[in-house]
Amino acid sequence: MLEDFTPQERKVVLSITFAVMVRMLGLFLLLPVLSPYLGTLEGATPTLIGLAIGIYGLAQAMLQIPFGYLSDKYGRKPIIFVGMITYALGSFMAGLVSNIWSMVFARFLQGFGAVSSAMVALSADLTREEVRTRAFAHIGASIGLTFALSLTVAPVLAGKFGVPFLFFLTAFLSLVATALLMLKVPEPSQRAKEREINPSLKNITLLLTDRNQLFLNFSIALTHALMVLIFTVVPYELVYLYNYPKIKHWEIYLPTIVIALAIMVPAVILAEKRGRFKEVFMLAVMFLGLSFLSFTFIENFWGIVFMVLFFFVGFNILEALVPSLLTRLTHKDLRGLSLGFFNTTQFLGAFAGGMWGGYALKHGYMYMISLALLLVSIWGLFALLWFKGLKLPPKLETTRG
């Protein structure tokens, strides 16, 4: 999928993809092993363990809008530099601490580097519209692969070297990614006099009344809520219902992700080169619905496998399509702030998905299935209405054939 990029676009996409993978490693690599390790720290209680795990996402949700706004005002790369260095500092600190309150602070520092908005905006600034969906497909695919890799290697690395080693590893990789971005990726040229919209927090009101922004925010929030929901329930089911050991879960996740990526690539090309954004979007929503239907009607181990497969197909397509559409439909002078708003709702959706999954584990899966199918159905109807009234920019209105 890189053959249609210019040499500079290829460099930009690969550098930002690597940086995103490093950031996701900081989250995913620790998920399978963090909770038991936190229990060994001085002063640990169940509440403080939960706080240490959750404060990373809370800090991310709080700071996406400010960091996105600052990247509009002062440039993408300075803000990314501050965020990545802060993340590395928090990671180093987390590897050294011996008590739970210090860990809470270290995890907050990790989350303080909320540069997802600035990185996605930088990618949008430096790629042409006709290849932007593929750029985001690379970034989205890296998240899925990082997730599968983390579930595979985290228990092995933690068992051999200890959990602090994982913190040090992600800190080192963060510094490498920072150097790569600073040295290899240019800062988009944008002089103040060339701006049509000057940076201002008052612009949030523009985004709060923008139907495109609101629909795409809802789309990414629900997508990530469903992701966290599924991966709250699925590992529990595999271990306690089917006696499938955690160390072997990658045997399910990795093949399903690979198959999903193989489906995603032609879907993204169809959307981008043939202008079939509506059809591909609806296909992705349909796969998310099939994910929960398979869990309902195939009441055995294979029901879970198909649930994960269908989910990854829909998720990977939407991870490429939704931010690409947002950056095309949002004014270029508002990209950072717009993506900050977008990423805030994404993290809030992930938080809601965790709460939703916990409720399902306690009260039964029918609550999960019924609500998921209802929300996906409503989402699909809203999507049809949204696309019907959507006025695409000229470069998006490609010839259909």
N, C-alpha and C positions, 0 to 999 in steps of 0.2 A: 504493500500500500504506500510505499515511500517513493515510488518511481515518478509520480507526477509532481512532486515537490521540487522547488528550486534548491540549489545547494544550501543557501542560507536558511530556507524553510526547514530543510532536513536537519540542519544543525540545531535550529531552535526547537523543533519537535522532540528530537532525541534528548536534548539537554533538559527540557522541562519535564519530559516523561520520566527521566532518571530522578529528578528532584521530587516529583510527585511520589514515585515508588519509595524513595527514602522516607518521606513523610508518612506514607501508609505503613511502612515497616514499623515505625515508632508506635503505631496503634495495633496492627495485626500481629506482629511478632511477639508482643507481650500478652495478648489476650489469653492464650492457652495456659500461661504459666504465672501470670502476675498475682492473681488472688492468693494462691498458697504461699507465695514468697512474702507478700505483705503481712501475712499472719505471723511471720517469724520476727517482725520488727518490734522494737521496744515501744510499748504503749498501744499496740494494735488492738482495736475492737472491731466488731463487724461493721459498725457505722463508719468508722474512720477508714476501714478498708474500702468500703463502697465510695466514700468521698475521694480517696486517692485515685480510684479507678475512674470515677465519673467527672472529676474536676477538669480533666484534659478536654473533654468534649464541651463542658460548660464554658471554659475559657475560649475555645474555638468559636462557639456560637455567639458569645458576647463581643468578640473583637473582629469578626469578619467584615462588618459594615465600616467600622473606623479604619481598618487597614485598607479596605477597598477604596474608601474616600481619599485617604492619604496617598494612595498610589495614583489616583487621578490628579492630585494636586502637586505632588513632588516627584513623580516618576515611579515606574514599576520597580526598577532594580534596587534603588535605595531601600525601599520598604521590604522587598524580598530579602535583602542582605540582613537587615535588622531582625526580621522574623526568623530566618534560618539560623543566625548566630545565637539568638535567644533560645531556640529549640535545642541547639547543640549544648548550650550551657546547662539547660534544664536536664538534658539526658546525662551529661557528665555528673551533675549533682545527684541525680537519682541513683547512679551506680555506686555512689560513695556513702550515702546516708545510712544510718543505723536505727533511726526512730521514725515513727509513722508520720508525725507532724512535718518533719523535714521532707519526707516523701511527698506529702500533700503539696507543699510549696514547690518542690521540684517538678511535679506533674503539672502544676499550674503554669510554671515557666515553659514547659514543653508546649502546652496549649496556647501560650501567649504568642507564639510565632504563627499567627493565623494568616498565612500568606497564600492560601489557596486561591482567593479572589484575585490577588495581584498576579499570580502565576498564570491563571487561565486568561486574564485580561492581556497579559504580555503575549501569550500564544496567539490570541485573537488579533492583537495589534500587528503581529509580524507574519501572519499567513493570509493568503488570498481567500476570498469568500468561497471560491469554487473548490478549494481543498480543505476548508476549515473543519468540515465534519470528520474527514479522515484524520486530521490532527487530533481532534478530541476522541476519536475512536482509539488511537494509540494510547492516549492518556487513560481513557476508561478501561481499556484492555489491561493496562499495567496494574490497575487497582485489583482486577480479578486475579491476575497471575500472582501478584504480591500476597493476596489473601491465601491462595492455595499453597504458595511456597512457605508462607509463615506457619500455616497449620502443619506442614510437613516437617520443617526443620526446627521450629522453636523448641519442642520438647527434647529433641536430641541435643541441641546446643546448650539449653539450660541444664540438662542432666550432666553434660560433660564439662562445661565451663562455669555454670552458675548464672542466675538471672542478671546480676550486675554486668556481666560480659555483654548481654544483649543491649543494655543501655549504652555502654561504651561503644559498641559496634554501630548503633544508630547515630550516636554523636559524631563518630568519625566519618561515616557516610554522609551525614549532613554537611560537614565541612567540605568534603570532596564535591558534593553537589553545588554548594555555594560558590566554590572556586570556579567550577565549570560554567555556571550561569553568569558569573561576573566577567569571565574572560572570553567566553565563546558566544554569548548572546548579546546583541546590541540593544541599547535603549531606544525605543521608538522616538523619532523626532517629532516633537509637538511643541511649538512655541505658543506662548500665552495669546499673542495677537491672532493666531490661527484658530483659536477656540470659538465655537459657536455658543457653547454653554460653559460658563466658568464654574470651577469646583465650589460647591457649597452644600452644607448639610440640609439646606432647604430643598435641595433637589430630591430628597427622600419623598416629599409629597408628590413629585412627578411620578415616581416609581409606584407609590401606593395607589395611584389612580390609573396606572397603565395596565390594560387588560392582558397584554402579552406577558408582562413581568409577573402578574399575579397568577396566571394560569401555569406558567412554567415553574414558578416557585412551588405551587401546589404539586405539580408533577414530580419534581425532584424530592420534595418532602415525603410524599407518599411512597415513592420508589425506595427511599432509604429506610422509611419506617418498615416496609415489608421485608427489606433485607435483614434488618436487625431482628425482626420478629421471627423470620425463618431460622436464622442462626442462633436464636435463643432456644427454639423448640427442637430443631433437627438433631443437634448434638446430644441433647437430653434423651430424645427418643432412641437414637442409635445405641447409646450406652445402656440405658435402663430397660428398654423394651426388647431390643434385639441383641443385647450383650455384645455389641460391636466395639472393641477397644478404641479409645481415643487416638492412640498412636497410629491406627490404620484408617482414620477418617479421610486422610488425603487420597486414599484409593477411590473414594467417591468424588471428592471435590475436584481433583486435578483432571480426570478424564471429562467430567461434565463441563468444566470451564473450557477445555480445549475444543470440545464439540460446539459449545456455545459461540466461541470466537470464530470458528469456521463458518457458522451461520451468520454471524454479525458482519463479517467482511463484505460479502455480496449485498447484504441489506443496506449497509452504509453507502456502497457504491451506487446502488439503485436510487437511493434518496438523493444523492449528490449529483450524479451525472444525468439522471432521468427526471429529476425534480419530483420524485415520488415521496416527498416528506410525509404527507398525510397517510399514505398506505403503509409505509414502514413504521410510522409511529403507532398506528392502530394495530399492526401486527405485533409489536412489542407489548402493548397493553393486553392483547389476546393471550400471549404466552404467559404473562403474569397471572391471568385468570386461570389458564390451564394448569399452572403450578399448583394452585390451591384445589382445583377440581381433582387432580391426580391423587393428592393426599387424602381426599374424601372417598374416592371410589375404588382406589387400589389399596386395599387395607392390608398391606404387607410391606416388607422391606423395599420392594421395587416401587411402591408408591412414594417413598421418601426419595429414592434415586431420581424418579421422573420429576418430582417436585423441585429438586435442586437443579436438574437440567433445564426444565422449562423456565425456572426463575432466572438462571444465569443468561439464557438467550434474551429474554425481555430486558433484563437489567443492563446487559452490555450494550444493547442497541440504544437504550434510552440514555445511558451515560455518554454516548457519543452525540446523540441527536439533540437532547434538551439544551445543554450549554451552547452548542453550535447555533441553534435557533435563537437563543437569548442574545448572543453577541452580535448576530446579524440584525436583530430587530431592535436592539437598544442603540441609542445614539453613541457614537464612538467616544464622546467626551464624558459619558456617564458609565462607561464599561466597568470601571473599578467599583464604583458604588453599587451599580446594578448587580454585579457578581457577589459583592459583599452581602447584599440583601438575599440573594439567591442561596449562597452557602450557609447563611444563618438559618434559613428555613430547612436546608438539608440536614444540618446538625440537630435542629429541634425535632425533625422527623425521625432521625435515628434515636433520639432520646425517647420519643413517644413509642417507637417500635419496641424498645427494651421494656418499657412499662407494660405494653400490650402483651408481649411474650410472657412476662412474669405472671400476668393475670391469667393467660391461657394455661400455663403450667399448673396453676393452683385450682382453676375452676373448670377446666375442660376445653378441648380443642374446638368444639362447636362454636364457641364465642369467637375464636380466631377465624375460623373458616367463614362463618356467616358475615362477619363485619368486613373481612378482606374482600369477599366476592361482591358485597354491596358497594364498597368504596371503589373497587376496580370498575364495576358496571357504571356507576355515576361518573367516574373519571372518563370512561370511554365515551359516554354521551356528551359530556362537556367538551371533549376533544373534537368530536364531530362538529359541534356548534362553533368551536374556536377556529378550526380550519376553514369552515364555511365562510366566516367573516374575516379571515386573515388576508391582509394585503401584503404580499411578499415584495421585498426590494427587487429591483430589476434584475440583479445578478442571480437571484434565486429562481426567477421565472425561466427556467431552462426549457428547451424544446423537448417535448415528450415524443418518444418513438417506440 
